[in-house]
Amino acid sequence: MRRLLADGLLHRPMTEWAPAPDPESLAELGARVDIAARRRLGRSLSIRQVDAGSCNGCELEIHALNNAFYDLERFGLRFVASPRHADVLLVTGPVTRNMREALERTWHATPGPKWVVAVGDCGFDGGVFAGSYACLGGVSAVVPVDLHIPGCPPDPITLLQGLLALLATAAERPKG
Ligand code: SF4
């Protein structure tokens, strides 16, 4: 025990330092998302997050969007508790067999026009879980996907950039 305490005092932790925050670029990016959402939808963007079987790494980054630093609600981007109130389904993870029906029902419960964003490498093609007997693959194996945000996991800025790209695409090619 004493050796462990001494090790802890003498050596730095084996974790990476967090990247230096850049509040200005975050504010600019957030404002662009807000303007794009209001232009396309006439109001803020409502997001329902769906964990279809992830390791929760992607969820930690998505949760960070709501913390005091990113605080994305100030940019008109908010998470909602029901798919019936959502514009966007933000889906993480490979789709597990147990979550297939839940994901399908969530997609059907979301009113149109709606967009599906597959988050993370697992959301694209199953990622590190691809080939597992418990998984069906990426999100597009179950519901139509409009955008994929790569990364394992993608950080909050990458998530925000992905949402901006989604809104830009939606403005150019609106859904019926
Ligand atoms: S992409 Fe990475 S962090 Fe996200 S669910 Fe898959 S393994 Fe976890």
Backbone and ligand atoms as CSV (ligand in chain L), in Angstrom:
chain,resi,resn,atom,element,x,y,z
A,1,MET,N,N,0.821,-1.207,0.000
A,1,MET,CA,C,0.000,0.000,0.000
A,1,MET,C,C,0.858,1.261,0.000
A,2,ARG,N,N,1.912,1.208,0.858
A,2,ARG,CA,C,2.805,2.371,0.923
A,2,ARG,C,C,3.504,2.593,-0.424
A,3,ARG,N,N,3.875,1.446,-1.054
A,3,ARG,CA,C,4.557,1.563,-2.346
A,3,ARG,C,C,3.627,2.188,-3.395
A,4,LEU,N,N,2.363,1.779,-3.364
A,4,LEU,CA,C,1.384,2.345,-4.310
A,4,LEU,C,C,1.254,3.847,-4.108
A,5,LEU,N,N,1.154,4.266,-2.839
A,5,LEU,CA,C,1.029,5.703,-2.552
A,5,LEU,C,C,2.264,6.467,-3.021
A,6,ALA,N,N,3.442,5.864,-2.764
A,6,ALA,CA,C,4.678,6.529,-3.184
A,6,ALA,C,C,4.737,6.633,-4.698
A,7,ASP,N,N,4.339,5.525,-5.389
A,7,ASP,CA,C,4.306,5.551,-6.867
A,7,ASP,C,C,3.393,6.663,-7.361
A,8,GLY,N,N,2.235,6.792,-6.702
A,8,GLY,CA,C,1.274,7.813,-7.114
A,8,GLY,C,C,1.818,9.217,-6.942
A,9,LEU,N,N,2.635,9.398,-5.908
A,9,LEU,CA,C,3.192,10.731,-5.664
A,9,LEU,C,C,4.374,11.042,-6.579
A,10,LEU,N,N,5.145,9.993,-6.918
A,10,LEU,CA,C,6.385,10.222,-7.670
A,10,LEU,C,C,6.186,10.220,-9.182
A,11,HIS,N,N,5.152,9.496,-9.679
A,11,HIS,CA,C,4.970,9.393,-11.133
A,11,HIS,C,C,3.700,10.093,-11.574
A,12,ARG,N,N,3.765,10.634,-12.779
A,12,ARG,CA,C,2.569,11.286,-13.332
A,12,ARG,C,C,1.569,10.223,-13.765
A,13,PRO,N,N,0.280,10.515,-13.750
A,13,PRO,CA,C,-0.718,9.518,-14.170
A,13,PRO,C,C,-0.533,9.165,-15.643
A,14,MET,N,N,-0.937,7.935,-16.009
A,14,MET,CA,C,-0.755,7.475,-17.386
A,14,MET,C,C,-1.943,7.900,-18.257
A,15,THR,N,N,-2.373,9.101,-18.090
A,15,THR,CA,C,-3.461,9.610,-18.926
A,15,THR,C,C,-2.946,10.767,-19.763
A,16,GLU,N,N,-3.646,11.037,-20.865
A,16,GLU,CA,C,-3.238,12.157,-21.714
A,16,GLU,C,C,-3.846,13.436,-21.173
A,17,TRP,N,N,-3.126,14.541,-21.360
A,17,TRP,CA,C,-3.692,15.823,-20.973
A,17,TRP,C,C,-4.829,16.183,-21.909
A,18,ALA,N,N,-5.842,16.805,-21.373
A,18,ALA,CA,C,-6.957,17.240,-22.219
A,18,ALA,C,C,-6.467,18.331,-23.167
A,19,PRO,N,N,-7.015,18.384,-24.412
A,19,PRO,CA,C,-6.607,19.457,-25.326
A,19,PRO,C,C,-6.996,20.813,-24.762
A,20,ALA,N,N,-6.191,21.814,-25.090
A,20,ALA,CA,C,-6.489,23.166,-24.591
A,20,ALA,C,C,-7.823,23.648,-25.150
A,21,PRO,N,N,-8.710,24.155,-24.308
A,21,PRO,CA,C,-10.006,24.616,-24.800
A,21,PRO,C,C,-9.864,25.843,-25.688
A,22,ASP,N,N,-10.732,25.966,-26.655
A,22,ASP,CA,C,-10.712,27.113,-27.552
A,22,ASP,C,C,-12.126,27.694,-27.584
A,23,PRO,N,N,-12.473,28.508,-26.568
A,23,PRO,CA,C,-13.856,28.991,-26.452
A,23,PRO,C,C,-14.323,29.784,-27.664
A,24,GLU,N,N,-13.396,30.487,-28.339
A,24,GLU,CA,C,-13.816,31.323,-29.480
A,24,GLU,C,C,-14.301,30.485,-30.643
A,25,SER,N,N,-13.522,29.465,-30.999
A,25,SER,CA,C,-13.952,28.637,-32.134
A,25,SER,C,C,-15.194,27.842,-31.763
A,26,LEU,N,N,-15.326,27.457,-30.475
A,26,LEU,CA,C,-16.543,26.760,-30.049
A,26,LEU,C,C,-17.762,27.678,-30.212
A,27,ALA,N,N,-17.620,28.928,-29.779
A,27,ALA,CA,C,-18.735,29.868,-29.888
A,27,ALA,C,C,-19.114,30.097,-31.347
A,28,GLU,N,N,-18.090,30.207,-32.215
A,28,GLU,CA,C,-18.359,30.436,-33.637
A,28,GLU,C,C,-19.060,29.227,-34.250
A,29,LEU,N,N,-18.560,28.043,-33.924
A,29,LEU,CA,C,-19.165,26.821,-34.466
A,29,LEU,C,C,-20.596,26.667,-33.972
A,30,GLY,N,N,-20.799,26.907,-32.663
A,30,GLY,CA,C,-22.137,26.798,-32.087
A,30,GLY,C,C,-23.107,27.782,-32.719
A,31,ALA,N,N,-22.638,29.000,-32.962
A,31,ALA,CA,C,-23.506,30.014,-33.564
A,31,ALA,C,C,-23.901,29.607,-34.976
A,32,ARG,N,N,-22.952,28.983,-35.710
A,32,ARG,CA,C,-23.267,28.538,-37.078
A,32,ARG,C,C,-24.308,27.428,-37.061
A,33,VAL,N,N,-24.207,26.531,-36.066
A,33,VAL,CA,C,-25.223,25.475,-35.942
A,33,VAL,C,C,-26.582,26.099,-35.642
A,34,ASP,N,N,-26.585,27.070,-34.744
A,34,ASP,CA,C,-27.837,27.732,-34.351
A,34,ASP,C,C,-28.495,28.400,-35.560
A,35,ILE,N,N,-27.702,29.166,-36.330
A,35,ILE,CA,C,-28.254,29.865,-37.500
A,35,ILE,C,C,-28.769,28.857,-38.519
A,36,ALA,N,N,-27.973,27.800,-38.764
A,36,ALA,CA,C,-28.383,26.800,-39.748
A,36,ALA,C,C,-29.663,26.097,-39.306
A,37,ALA,N,N,-29.783,25.810,-37.992
A,37,ALA,CA,C,-30.985,25.134,-37.486
A,37,ALA,C,C,-32.207,26.023,-37.640
A,38,ARG,N,N,-32.034,27.294,-37.335
A,38,ARG,CA,C,-33.183,28.199,-37.417
A,38,ARG,C,C,-33.586,28.438,-38.874
A,39,ARG,N,N,-32.578,28.473,-39.772
A,39,ARG,CA,C,-32.898,28.679,-41.185
A,39,ARG,C,C,-33.632,27.456,-41.737
A,40,ARG,N,N,-33.168,26.285,-41.358
A,40,ARG,CA,C,-33.755,25.063,-41.914
A,40,ARG,C,C,-35.068,24.692,-41.230
A,41,LEU,N,N,-35.099,24.828,-39.896
A,41,LEU,CA,C,-36.255,24.338,-39.139
A,41,LEU,C,C,-37.134,25.451,-38.589
A,42,GLY,N,N,-36.634,26.682,-38.612
A,42,GLY,CA,C,-37.399,27.800,-38.045
A,42,GLY,C,C,-37.336,27.824,-36.531
A,43,ARG,N,N,-36.498,27.002,-35.943
A,43,ARG,CA,C,-36.374,26.939,-34.475
A,43,ARG,C,C,-35.101,26.176,-34.143
A,44,SER,N,N,-34.942,25.830,-32.853
A,44,SER,CA,C,-33.734,25.116,-32.455
A,44,SER,C,C,-33.793,23.649,-32.906
A,45,LEU,N,N,-32.652,23.008,-32.782
A,45,LEU,CA,C,-32.539,21.614,-33.221
A,45,LEU,C,C,-32.725,20.681,-32.021
A,46,SER,N,N,-33.667,19.750,-32.138
A,46,SER,CA,C,-33.932,18.812,-31.042
A,46,SER,C,C,-33.350,17.443,-31.376
A,47,ILE,N,N,-32.624,16.908,-30.421
A,47,ILE,CA,C,-31.882,15.660,-30.662
A,47,ILE,C,C,-32.310,14.596,-29.651
A,48,ARG,N,N,-32.592,13.432,-30.155
A,48,ARG,CA,C,-32.820,12.276,-29.279
A,48,ARG,C,C,-31.632,11.344,-29.453
A,49,GLN,N,N,-30.939,11.073,-28.347
A,49,GLN,CA,C,-29.798,10.172,-28.428
A,49,GLN,C,C,-30.256,8.740,-28.178
A,50,VAL,N,N,-29.762,7.837,-29.010
A,50,VAL,CA,C,-30.123,6.421,-28.866
A,50,VAL,C,C,-28.845,5.603,-28.772
A,51,ASP,N,N,-28.706,4.889,-27.689
A,51,ASP,CA,C,-27.583,3.960,-27.532
A,51,ASP,C,C,-28.057,2.599,-28.022
A,52,ALA,N,N,-27.548,2.208,-29.184
A,52,ALA,CA,C,-28.004,0.942,-29.766
A,52,ALA,C,C,-27.104,-0.228,-29.373
A,53,GLY,N,N,-26.152,0.051,-28.457
A,53,GLY,CA,C,-25.297,-1.048,-28.011
A,53,GLY,C,C,-23.842,-0.654,-27.848
A,54,SER,N,N,-23.587,0.641,-27.636
A,54,SER,CA,C,-22.200,1.112,-27.587
A,54,SER,C,C,-21.513,0.725,-26.281
A,55,CYS,N,N,-20.190,1.000,-26.226
A,55,CYS,CA,C,-19.419,0.730,-25.005
A,55,CYS,C,C,-19.558,1.879,-24.018
A,56,ASN,N,N,-20.303,2.921,-24.403
A,56,ASN,CA,C,-20.547,4.146,-23.627
A,56,ASN,C,C,-19.453,5.194,-23.779
A,57,GLY,N,N,-18.404,4.871,-24.544
A,57,GLY,CA,C,-17.380,5.876,-24.814
A,57,GLY,C,C,-17.966,7.040,-25.611
A,58,CYS,N,N,-18.757,6.726,-26.618
A,58,CYS,CA,C,-19.384,7.792,-27.424
A,58,CYS,C,C,-20.357,8.606,-26.564
A,59,GLU,N,N,-21.055,7.943,-25.647
A,59,GLU,CA,C,-22.007,8.669,-24.784
A,59,GLU,C,C,-21.277,9.694,-23.905
A,60,LEU,N,N,-20.092,9.319,-23.419
A,60,LEU,CA,C,-19.351,10.261,-22.564
A,60,LEU,C,C,-19.061,11.550,-23.325
A,61,GLU,N,N,-18.697,11.413,-24.616
A,61,GLU,CA,C,-18.410,12.617,-25.422
A,61,GLU,C,C,-19.698,13.383,-25.716
A,62,ILE,N,N,-20.769,12.670,-25.956
A,62,ILE,CA,C,-22.055,13.341,-26.219
A,62,ILE,C,C,-22.536,14.061,-24.955
A,63,HIS,N,N,-22.376,13.414,-23.810
A,63,HIS,CA,C,-22.763,14.064,-22.550
A,63,HIS,C,C,-21.967,15.345,-22.331
A,64,ALA,N,N,-20.717,15.333,-22.774
A,64,ALA,CA,C,-19.869,16.520,-22.580
A,64,ALA,C,C,-20.446,17.736,-23.298
A,65,LEU,N,N,-21.236,17.502,-24.334
A,65,LEU,CA,C,-21.860,18.641,-25.031
A,65,LEU,C,C,-22.739,19.459,-24.080
A,66,ASN,N,N,-23.219,18.824,-23.023
A,66,ASN,CA,C,-24.107,19.509,-22.076
A,66,ASN,C,C,-23.375,20.091,-20.874
A,67,ASN,N,N,-22.058,19.895,-20.797
A,67,ASN,CA,C,-21.382,20.376,-19.586
A,67,ASN,C,C,-21.195,21.888,-19.622
A,68,ALA,N,N,-20.617,22.419,-18.539
A,68,ALA,CA,C,-20.547,23.880,-18.395
A,68,ALA,C,C,-19.663,24.519,-19.460
A,69,PHE,N,N,-18.696,23.772,-20.002
A,69,PHE,CA,C,-17.815,24.356,-21.022
A,69,PHE,C,C,-18.504,24.421,-22.386
A,70,TYR,N,N,-19.065,23.311,-22.828
A,70,TYR,CA,C,-19.698,23.303,-24.164
A,70,TYR,C,C,-21.108,23.913,-24.102
A,71,ASP,N,N,-21.879,23.553,-23.098
A,71,ASP,CA,C,-23.191,24.151,-22.810
A,71,ASP,C,C,-23.978,24.458,-24.093
A,72,LEU,N,N,-24.254,23.418,-24.843
A,72,LEU,CA,C,-24.748,23.652,-26.200
A,72,LEU,C,C,-26.166,24.177,-26.302
A,73,GLU,N,N,-26.895,24.123,-25.205
A,73,GLU,CA,C,-28.263,24.648,-25.279
A,73,GLU,C,C,-28.262,26.145,-25.604
A,74,ARG,N,N,-27.155,26.819,-25.250
A,74,ARG,CA,C,-27.082,28.258,-25.556
A,74,ARG,C,C,-27.038,28.498,-27.059
A,75,PHE,N,N,-26.687,27.461,-27.854
A,75,PHE,CA,C,-26.629,27.618,-29.304
A,75,PHE,C,C,-27.905,27.101,-29.982
A,76,GLY,N,N,-28.912,26.796,-29.195
A,76,GLY,CA,C,-30.154,26.332,-29.804
A,76,GLY,C,C,-30.135,24.859,-30.159
A,77,LEU,N,N,-29.279,24.119,-29.506
A,77,LEU,CA,C,-29.193,22.686,-29.762
A,77,LEU,C,C,-29.531,21.986,-28.450
A,78,ARG,N,N,-30.558,21.143,-28.452
A,78,ARG,CA,C,-30.952,20.562,-27.166
A,78,ARG,C,C,-31.320,19.093,-27.327
A,79,PHE,N,N,-31.095,18.370,-26.239
A,79,PHE,CA,C,-31.454,16.953,-26.221
A,79,PHE,C,C,-32.862,16.815,-25.653
A,80,VAL,N,N,-33.647,15.935,-26.235
A,80,VAL,CA,C,-35.016,15.728,-25.765
A,80,VAL,C,C,-35.180,14.276,-25.318
A,81,ALA,N,N,-36.192,14.063,-24.476
A,81,ALA,CA,C,-36.366,12.744,-23.871
A,81,ALA,C,C,-37.197,11.806,-24.735
A,82,SER,N,N,-37.918,12.356,-25.705
A,82,SER,CA,C,-38.793,11.503,-26.504
A,82,SER,C,C,-38.498,11.670,-27.986
A,83,PRO,N,N,-38.511,10.583,-28.741
A,83,PRO,CA,C,-38.321,10.709,-30.193
A,83,PRO,C,C,-39.438,11.514,-30.842
A,84,ARG,N,N,-40.583,11.595,-30.192
A,84,ARG,CA,C,-41.711,12.355,-30.774
A,84,ARG,C,C,-41.423,13.854,-30.812
A,85,HIS,N,N,-40.435,14.294,-30.041
A,85,HIS,CA,C,-40.076,15.716,-30.023
A,85,HIS,C,C,-38.783,15.986,-30.790
A,86,ALA,N,N,-38.269,14.966,-31.468
A,86,ALA,CA,C,-36.911,15.084,-32.030
A,86,ALA,C,C,-36.919,15.385,-33.530
A,87,ASP,N,N,-35.859,16.096,-33.970
A,87,ASP,CA,C,-35.571,16.274,-35.393
A,87,ASP,C,C,-34.497,15.289,-35.840
A,88,VAL,N,N,-33.595,15.008,-34.905
A,88,VAL,CA,C,-32.414,14.190,-35.230
A,88,VAL,C,C,-32.312,13.034,-34.242
A,89,LEU,N,N,-32.043,11.846,-34.772
A,89,LEU,CA,C,-31.679,10.716,-33.908
A,89,LEU,C,C,-30.164,10.560,-33.985
A,90,LEU,N,N,-29.530,10.676,-32.837
A,90,LEU,CA,C,-28.071,10.550,-32.743
A,90,LEU,C,C,-27.803,9.154,-32.191
A,91,VAL,N,N,-27.402,8.243,-33.062
A,91,VAL,CA,C,-27.361,6.830,-32.676
A,91,VAL,C,C,-25.916,6.366,-32.524
A,92,THR,N,N,-25.614,5.763,-31.401
A,92,THR,CA,C,-24.259,5.264,-31.139
A,92,THR,C,C,-24.238,3.741,-31.132
A,93,GLY,N,N,-23.026,3.257,-31.349
A,93,GLY,CA,C,-22.774,1.833,-31.135
A,93,GLY,C,C,-23.075,0.974,-32.335
A,94,PRO,N,N,-22.574,-0.254,-32.289
A,94,PRO,CA,C,-23.080,-1.220,-33.243
A,94,PRO,C,C,-24.504,-1.515,-32.802
A,95,VAL,N,N,-25.360,-1.897,-33.723
A,95,VAL,CA,C,-26.728,-2.238,-33.301
A,95,VAL,C,C,-26.720,-3.688,-32.830
A,96,THR,N,N,-27.023,-3.852,-31.553
A,96,THR,CA,C,-27.066,-5.218,-31.031
A,96,THR,C,C,-28.420,-5.845,-31.376
A,97,ARG,N,N,-28.443,-7.156,-31.371
A,97,ARG,CA,C,-29.703,-7.850,-31.688
A,97,ARG,C,C,-30.803,-7.426,-30.721
A,98,ASN,N,N,-30.430,-7.220,-29.455
A,98,ASN,CA,C,-31.432,-6.841,-28.450
A,98,ASN,C,C,-31.987,-5.445,-28.667
A,99,MET,N,N,-31.212,-4.577,-29.328
A,99,MET,CA,C,-31.654,-3.191,-29.510
A,99,MET,C,C,-32.272,-2.921,-30.882
A,100,ARG,N,N,-32.279,-3.913,-31.766
A,100,ARG,CA,C,-32.797,-3.679,-33.120
A,100,ARG,C,C,-34.239,-3.172,-33.099
A,101,GLU,N,N,-35.105,-3.872,-32.395
A,101,GLU,CA,C,-36.519,-3.478,-32.388
A,101,GLU,C,C,-36.699,-2.092,-31.756
A,102,ALA,N,N,-35.960,-1.825,-30.669
A,102,ALA,CA,C,-36.074,-0.517,-30.004
A,102,ALA,C,C,-35.665,0.607,-30.945
A,103,LEU,N,N,-34.594,0.371,-31.719
A,103,LEU,CA,C,-34.141,1.397,-32.663
A,103,LEU,C,C,-35.169,1.605,-33.766
A,104,GLU,N,N,-35.708,0.531,-34.282
A,104,GLU,CA,C,-36.744,0.647,-35.332
A,104,GLU,C,C,-37.960,1.408,-34.816
A,105,ARG,N,N,-38.397,1.074,-33.597
A,105,ARG,CA,C,-39.581,1.740,-33.029
A,105,ARG,C,C,-39.307,3.216,-32.770
A,106,THR,N,N,-38.081,3.527,-32.326
A,106,THR,CA,C,-37.716,4.931,-32.104
A,106,THR,C,C,-37.756,5.691,-33.422
A,107,TRP,N,N,-37.223,5.084,-34.483
A,107,TRP,CA,C,-37.211,5.729,-35.806
A,107,TRP,C,C,-38.656,5.985,-36.276
A,108,HIS,N,N,-39.529,5.000,-36.108
A,108,HIS,CA,C,-40.922,5.182,-36.546
A,108,HIS,C,C,-41.637,6.234,-35.700
A,109,ALA,N,N,-41.235,6.382,-34.435
A,109,ALA,CA,C,-41.902,7.345,-33.544
A,109,ALA,C,C,-41.453,8.785,-33.795
A,110,THR,N,N,-40.364,8.958,-34.548
A,110,THR,CA,C,-39.846,10.313,-34.801
A,110,THR,C,C,-40.580,10.924,-35.991
A,111,PRO,N,N,-41.172,12.110,-35.805
A,111,PRO,CA,C,-41.917,12.706,-36.923
A,111,PRO,C,C,-40.968,13.209,-38.017
A,112,GLY,N,N,-41.438,13.199,-39.260
A,112,GLY,CA,C,-40.652,13.714,-40.374
A,112,GLY,C,C,-40.822,15.217,-40.506
A,113,PRO,N,N,-39.911,15.934,-41.184
A,113,PRO,CA,C,-38.662,15.358,-41.688
A,113,PRO,C,C,-37.705,15.054,-40.544
A,114,LYS,N,N,-37.024,13.937,-40.653
A,114,LYS,CA,C,-36.116,13.535,-39.574
A,114,LYS,C,C,-34.798,13.091,-40.188
A,115,TRP,N,N,-33.780,13.183,-39.379
A,115,TRP,CA,C,-32.443,12.794,-39.827
A,115,TRP,C,C,-31.837,11.829,-38.811
A,116,VAL,N,N,-31.060,10.907,-39.342
A,116,VAL,CA,C,-30.359,9.948,-38.474
A,116,VAL,C,C,-28.858,10.160,-38.635
A,117,VAL,N,N,-28.188,10.356,-37.506
A,117,VAL,CA,C,-26.736,10.505,-37.503
A,117,VAL,C,C,-26.142,9.311,-36.763
A,118,ALA,N,N,-25.301,8.567,-37.460
A,118,ALA,CA,C,-24.605,7.434,-36.836
A,118,ALA,C,C,-23.297,7.950,-36.253
A,119,VAL,N,N,-23.127,7.749,-34.963
A,119,VAL,CA,C,-21.952,8.298,-34.272
A,119,VAL,C,C,-20.913,7.200,-34.020
A,120,GLY,N,N,-19.654,7.545,-34.338
A,120,GLY,CA,C,-18.542,6.650,-33.987
A,120,GLY,C,C,-18.307,5.566,-35.031
A,121,ASP,N,N,-17.142,4.948,-34.908
A,121,ASP,CA,C,-16.780,3.890,-35.852
A,121,ASP,C,C,-17.735,2.702,-35.735
A,122,CYS,N,N,-18.241,2.465,-34.522
A,122,CYS,CA,C,-19.182,1.361,-34.353
A,122,CYS,C,C,-20.494,1.664,-35.059
A,123,GLY,N,N,-20.918,2.923,-35.004
A,123,GLY,CA,C,-22.165,3.302,-35.667
A,123,GLY,C,C,-22.066,3.174,-37.181
A,124,PHE,N,N,-20.823,3.247,-37.700
A,124,PHE,CA,C,-20.632,3.147,-39.153
A,124,PHE,C,C,-20.746,1.697,-39.628
A,125,ASP,N,N,-19.932,0.819,-39.022
A,125,ASP,CA,C,-19.937,-0.567,-39.530
A,125,ASP,C,C,-19.776,-1.616,-38.422
A,126,GLY,N,N,-20.016,-1.212,-37.200
A,126,GLY,CA,C,-19.845,-2.155,-36.095
A,126,GLY,C,C,-18.524,-1.977,-35.377
A,127,GLY,N,N,-17.558,-1.280,-36.039
A,127,GLY,CA,C,-16.271,-0.976,-35.412
A,127,GLY,C,C,-15.599,-2.209,-34.827
A,128,VAL,N,N,-15.123,-2.075,-33.606
A,128,VAL,CA,C,-14.392,-3.181,-32.972
A,128,VAL,C,C,-15.295,-4.378,-32.664
A,129,PHE,N,N,-16.615,-4.147,-32.740
A,129,PHE,CA,C,-17.555,-5.243,-32.454
A,129,PHE,C,C,-18.049,-5.930,-33.721
A,130,ALA,N,N,-17.585,-5.458,-34.888
A,130,ALA,CA,C,-18.051,-6.030,-36.155
A,130,ALA,C,C,-17.784,-7.533,-36.179
A,131,GLY,N,N,-18.751,-8.273,-36.629
A,131,GLY,CA,C,-18.588,-9.723,-36.723
A,131,GLY,C,C,-19.053,-10.465,-35.492
A,132,SER,N,N,-19.354,-9.737,-34.417
A,132,SER,CA,C,-19.819,-10.411,-33.198
A,132,SER,C,C,-21.197,-11.022,-33.439
A,133,TYR,N,N,-21.425,-12.165,-32.832
A,133,TYR,CA,C,-22.731,-12.830,-32.983
A,133,TYR,C,C,-23.853,-11.951,-32.411
A,134,ALA,N,N,-23.480,-10.999,-31.486
A,134,ALA,CA,C,-24.507,-10.208,-30.803
A,134,ALA,C,C,-24.891,-8.951,-31.573
A,135,CYS,N,N,-24.167,-8.644,-32.671
A,135,CYS,CA,C,-24.380,-7.369,-33.384
A,135,CYS,C,C,-24.859,-7.603,-34.804
A,136,LEU,N,N,-25.650,-6.635,-35.268
A,136,LEU,CA,C,-26.126,-6.683,-36.651
A,136,LEU,C,C,-25.240,-5.856,-37.569
A,137,GLY,N,N,-24.364,-5.015,-36.995
A,137,GLY,CA,C,-23.495,-4.150,-37.791
A,137,GLY,C,C,-23.718,-2.704,-37.420
A,138,GLY,N,N,-23.484,-1.794,-38.400
A,138,GLY,CA,C,-23.678,-0.374,-38.144
A,138,GLY,C,C,-25.150,0.004,-38.115
A,139,VAL,N,N,-25.393,1.294,-37.868
A,139,VAL,CA,C,-26.772,1.783,-37.730
A,139,VAL,C,C,-27.548,1.596,-39.033
A,140,SER,N,N,-26.845,1.764,-40.180
A,140,SER,CA,C,-27.543,1.671,-41.472
A,140,SER,C,C,-28.039,0.263,-41.760
A,141,ALA,N,N,-27.629,-0.711,-40.964
A,141,ALA,CA,C,-28.146,-2.068,-41.142
A,141,ALA,C,C,-29.599,-2.151,-40.693
A,142,VAL,N,N,-30.054,-1.136,-39.940
A,142,VAL,CA,C,-31.409,-1.200,-39.371
A,142,VAL,C,C,-32.283,-0.024,-39.814
A,143,VAL,N,N,-31.726,1.192,-39.808
A,143,VAL,CA,C,-32.505,2.370,-40.225
A,143,VAL,C,C,-31.665,3.195,-41.210
A,144,PRO,N,N,-32.322,3.993,-42.089
A,144,PRO,CA,C,-31.546,4.813,-43.033
A,144,PRO,C,C,-30.726,5.881,-42.316
A,145,VAL,N,N,-29.486,6.035,-42.730
A,145,VAL,CA,C,-28.571,6.986,-42.076
A,145,VAL,C,C,-28.274,8.151,-43.027
A,146,ASP,N,N,-28.340,9.374,-42.509
A,146,ASP,CA,C,-28.063,10.568,-43.316
A,146,ASP,C,C,-26.621,11.025,-43.189
A,147,LEU,N,N,-26.015,10.759,-42.049
A,147,LEU,CA,C,-24.640,11.237,-41.831
A,147,LEU,C,C,-23.937,10.334,-40.838
A,148,HIS,N,N,-22.643,10.171,-41.084
A,148,HIS,CA,C,-21.834,9.415,-40.129
A,148,HIS,C,C,-20.758,10.333,-39.563
A,149,ILE,N,N,-20.627,10.368,-38.241
A,149,ILE,CA,C,-19.565,11.136,-37.594
A,149,ILE,C,C,-18.518,10.133,-37.105
A,150,PRO,N,N,-17.342,10.106,-37.771
A,150,PRO,CA,C,-16.346,9.087,-37.431
A,150,PRO,C,C,-15.600,9.396,-36.137
A,151,GLY,N,N,-14.920,8.388,-35.636
A,151,GLY,CA,C,-14.105,8.556,-34.430
A,151,GLY,C,C,-14.397,7.451,-33.444
A,152,CYS,N,N,-13.443,7.226,-32.546
A,152,CYS,CA,C,-13.643,6.189,-31.521
A,152,CYS,C,C,-13.065,6.665,-30.196
A,153,PRO,N,N,-13.830,7.511,-29.501
A,153,PRO,CA,C,-15.082,8.152,-29.916
A,153,PRO,C,C,-14.805,9.516,-30.540
A,154,PRO,N,N,-15.775,10.097,-31.273
A,154,PRO,CA,C,-15.603,11.477,-31.747
A,154,PRO,C,C,-15.704,12.451,-30.577
A,155,ASP,N,N,-14.863,13.508,-30.578
A,155,ASP,CA,C,-14.923,14.470,-29.466
A,155,ASP,C,C,-16.072,15.457,-29.683
A,156,PRO,N,N,-16.406,16.263,-28.674
A,156,PRO,CA,C,-17.578,17.150,-28.793
A,156,PRO,C,C,-17.514,18.111,-29.978
A,157,ILE,N,N,-16.308,18.641,-30.282
A,157,ILE,CA,C,-16.200,19.561,-31.420
A,157,ILE,C,C,-16.512,18.821,-32.717
A,158,THR,N,N,-16.021,17.600,-32.856
A,158,THR,CA,C,-16.310,16.805,-34.054
A,158,THR,C,C,-17.810,16.535,-34.161
A,159,LEU,N,N,-18.456,16.282,-33.017
A,159,LEU,CA,C,-19.913,16.060,-33.023
A,159,LEU,C,C,-20.636,17.313,-33.506
A,160,LEU,N,N,-20.194,18.452,-33.008
A,160,LEU,CA,C,-20.828,19.720,-33.392
A,160,LEU,C,C,-20.606,19.993,-34.882
A,161,GLN,N,N,-19.396,19.729,-35.367
A,161,GLN,CA,C,-19.123,19.912,-36.795
A,161,GLN,C,C,-19.996,18.980,-37.632
A,162,GLY,N,N,-20.224,17.781,-37.137
A,162,GLY,CA,C,-21.084,16.833,-37.846
A,162,GLY,C,C,-22.516,17.336,-37.941
A,163,LEU,N,N,-23.019,17.906,-36.849
A,163,LEU,CA,C,-24.392,18.435,-36.866
A,163,LEU,C,C,-24.505,19.610,-37.826
A,164,LEU,N,N,-23.466,20.414,-37.878
A,164,LEU,CA,C,-23.466,21.547,-38.819
A,164,LEU,C,C,-23.480,21.026,-40.255
A,165,ALA,N,N,-22.685,20.005,-40.529
A,165,ALA,CA,C,-22.667,19.407,-41.867
A,165,ALA,C,C,-24.037,18.836,-42.205
A,166,LEU,N,N,-24.687,18.246,-41.217
A,166,LEU,CA,C,-26.024,17.682,-41.444
A,166,LEU,C,C,-27.010,18.780,-41.837
A,167,LEU,N,N,-26.966,19.891,-41.111
A,167,LEU,CA,C,-27.897,20.991,-41.397
A,167,LEU,C,C,-27.615,21.600,-42.767
A,168,ALA,N,N,-26.333,21.685,-43.136
A,168,ALA,CA,C,-25.983,22.220,-44.454
A,168,ALA,C,C,-26.532,21.304,-45.540
A,169,THR,N,N,-26.379,20.009,-45.355
A,169,THR,CA,C,-26.892,19.046,-46.333
A,169,THR,C,C,-28.412,19.108,-46.389
A,170,ALA,N,N,-29.048,19.231,-45.220
A,170,ALA,CA,C,-30.507,19.270,-45.168
A,170,ALA,C,C,-31.050,20.508,-45.870
A,171,ALA,N,N,-30.300,21.620,-45.769
A,171,ALA,CA,C,-30.751,22.851,-46.427
A,171,ALA,C,C,-30.667,22.713,-47.946
A,172,GLU,N,N,-29.609,21.982,-48.420
A,172,GLU,CA,C,-29.444,21.802,-49.864
A,172,GLU,C,C,-30.412,20.772,-50.415
A,173,ARG,N,N,-30.589,19.699,-49.659
A,173,ARG,CA,C,-31.453,18.610,-50.134
A,173,ARG,C,C,-32.513,18.314,-49.090
A,174,PRO,N,N,-33.551,19.191,-48.981
A,174,PRO,CA,C,-34.566,18.965,-47.970
A,174,PRO,C,C,-35.337,17.664,-48.207
A,175,LYS,N,N,-35.754,17.073,-47.113
A,175,LYS,CA,C,-36.550,15.850,-47.233
A,175,LYS,C,C,-38.004,16.214,-47.449
A,176,GLY,N,N,-38.747,15.324,-48.067
A,176,GLY,CA,C,-40.150,15.596,-48.326
A,176,GLY,C,C,-41.007,15.499,-47.101
L,1,SF4,S1,S,-16.883,4.010,-31.553
L,1,SF4,FE1,FE,-15.411,3.552,-29.905
L,1,SF4,S2,S,-16.166,4.734,-28.147
L,1,SF4,FE2,FE,-17.873,4.623,-29.625
L,1,SF4,S3,S,-19.067,2.791,-29.019
L,1,SF4,FE3,FE,-17.543,2.105,-30.520
L,1,SF4,S4,S,-15.784,1.398,-29.297
L,1,SF4,FE4,FE,-17.069,2.670,-27.966
